[in-house]
Amino acid sequence: MRGYAWGMLGLLMAAPVSAQIAGSYHTRPSQLPFRPDYELGQIRQSIDDGRDNGQLSRRQAKRLRRDAGAVAAAEARAGDRISDAEREQFEARREYLRGQVAAGKIRQRP
């Protein structure tokens, strides 16, 4: 759990730096609709599938669902009017969560 907290802290600290470095290389225009619900729905479905298939333990699935809920709550508080840097930070959080789900599935294989 402690390693997970440090990983999230490192990710949150690195996201603004990477946004500053990217600068003019930003490839996603801010005019595109912000649709986190669809991506988080896919992540939640992946968690459920992993739990049903036995690839994720009950504890792992519970932690990942809780993390997905925290990401969804943060995005809901931000609303639709967010800056490009905030959008990238949310994308990074979803990508990190997606990676945690995949890593959990791999670790559980016999």
Residue pairs with C-beta under 8 A, 6 or more apart in sequence:
4 100
7 96
8 96
11 92
11 93
11 96
12 89
12 93
15 88
15 89
15 92
15 93
16 85
16 89
18 88
18 92
19 84
19 85
19 88
19 89
22 88
26 84
28 84
28 87
28 88
30 83
30 84
30 87
34 80
34 82
34 87
36 71
36 72
36 75
36 90
36 94
37 72
39 94
40 68
40 71
40 72
40 75
40 94
43 68
43 94
43 97
43 98
43 101
44 65
44 68
46 98
46 101
47 56
47 61
47 64
47 65
47 68
47 101
48 61
49 55
50 56
50 61
50 101
50 104
50 105
50 108
51 58
51 61
54 108
55 104
55 105
55 108
55 109
56 64
56 101
56 104
56 105
56 108
57 108
60 104
60 108
64 97
64 100
64 101
64 104
67 97
67 100
68 97
71 90
71 93
71 94
71 97
74 90
74 93
75 90
78 86
78 90
82 90
